[in-house]
Amino acid sequence: RQRVLRRLLRKYRQQKKIDKHLYHFFYRHAKGNMYKNKRVLVEAIHKMKAEQVKAKTLLEQSEARQEKAKLQKKKRALKKEEVLKTGGK
């Protein structure tokens, strides 16, 4: 079983399905007897990759929201300045 899991991890790394950090994480867990068979390991890999993708999209969305808020704040400040210059008319 140990050889099967390590072989699978090597194959996934060579196919670029997992990066070296994920490889190392799963290799250490496989060595520590965390996965009882290949199917469980594959499910764990898919779950971890899905979590990473979700975290990345959430980060991008929050950055976009912050950028939008900055633009709105600038726009409001400019409008306020303009109103003050014209004398509140």
C-alpha positions as CSV (number, residue, x, y, z in Angstrom):
1,R,0.0,0.0,0.0
2,Q,2.8,2.4,0.9
3,R,4.4,2.0,-2.5
4,V,1.1,2.4,-4.3
5,L,0.4,5.7,-2.6
6,R,3.9,7.0,-3.2
7,R,3.8,6.0,-6.8
8,L,0.5,7.8,-7.3
9,L,1.9,10.9,-5.7
10,R,4.9,10.8,-7.9
11,K,2.7,10.4,-11.0
12,Y,0.5,13.3,-10.0
13,R,3.5,15.6,-9.4
14,Q,5.0,14.7,-12.8
15,Q,1.6,15.4,-14.5
16,K,1.5,18.7,-12.7
17,K,-1.8,17.8,-11.0
18,I,-0.2,18.7,-7.7
19,D,2.6,21.1,-6.9
20,K,5.7,20.3,-4.8
21,H,4.1,21.6,-1.6
22,L,1.0,19.4,-1.9
23,Y,3.2,16.5,-2.9
24,H,5.3,16.9,0.3
25,F,2.2,17.3,2.5
26,F,0.5,14.2,1.1
27,Y,3.8,12.2,1.1
28,R,4.3,12.8,4.8
29,H,0.7,11.9,5.5
30,A,1.0,8.7,3.4
31,K,4.1,7.8,5.4
32,G,2.2,8.5,8.6
33,N,-0.5,6.0,7.6
34,M,-3.3,8.6,7.2
35,Y,-4.7,7.0,4.0
36,K,-5.9,3.4,4.0
37,N,-6.0,3.1,0.2
38,K,-5.5,4.9,-3.0
39,R,-9.1,6.0,-3.4
40,V,-9.0,7.8,0.0
41,L,-5.8,9.5,-1.0
42,V,-7.2,10.7,-4.4
43,E,-10.3,12.0,-2.6
44,A,-8.1,13.9,-0.1
45,I,-6.1,15.5,-3.0
46,H,-9.3,16.6,-4.8
47,K,-10.7,18.0,-1.6
48,M,-7.5,20.0,-0.8
49,K,-7.3,21.3,-4.4
50,A,-11.0,22.4,-4.3
51,E,-10.4,24.2,-1.0
52,Q,-7.4,26.0,-2.5
53,V,-9.4,27.1,-5.5
54,K,-12.2,28.3,-3.3
55,A,-9.8,30.3,-1.1
56,K,-8.2,31.9,-4.1
57,T,-11.6,33.0,-5.6
58,L,-12.7,34.4,-2.3
59,L,-9.4,36.4,-2.0
60,E,-9.9,37.7,-5.5
61,Q,-13.5,38.7,-4.8
62,S,-12.5,40.5,-1.6
63,E,-9.7,42.4,-3.4
64,A,-12.2,43.4,-6.1
65,R,-14.6,44.6,-3.5
66,Q,-11.9,46.7,-1.8
67,E,-10.9,48.2,-5.1
68,K,-14.4,49.1,-5.9
69,A,-14.9,50.7,-2.4
70,K,-11.7,52.8,-2.9
71,L,-13.0,54.1,-6.2
72,Q,-16.4,55.0,-4.7
73,K,-14.7,56.8,-1.8
74,K,-12.5,58.8,-4.3
75,K,-15.6,59.6,-6.4
76,R,-17.5,60.8,-3.3
77,A,-14.6,63.0,-2.2
78,L,-14.3,64.6,-5.6
79,K,-18.0,65.3,-5.7
80,K,-17.9,66.8,-2.2
81,E,-14.9,69.0,-3.2
82,E,-16.8,70.1,-6.3
83,V,-19.9,71.1,-4.2
84,L,-17.7,73.1,-1.8
85,K,-16.0,74.9,-4.7
86,T,-19.3,75.9,-6.3
87,G,-20.6,77.2,-3.0
88,G,-23.3,74.6,-2.3
89,K,-25.5,75.5,-5.3
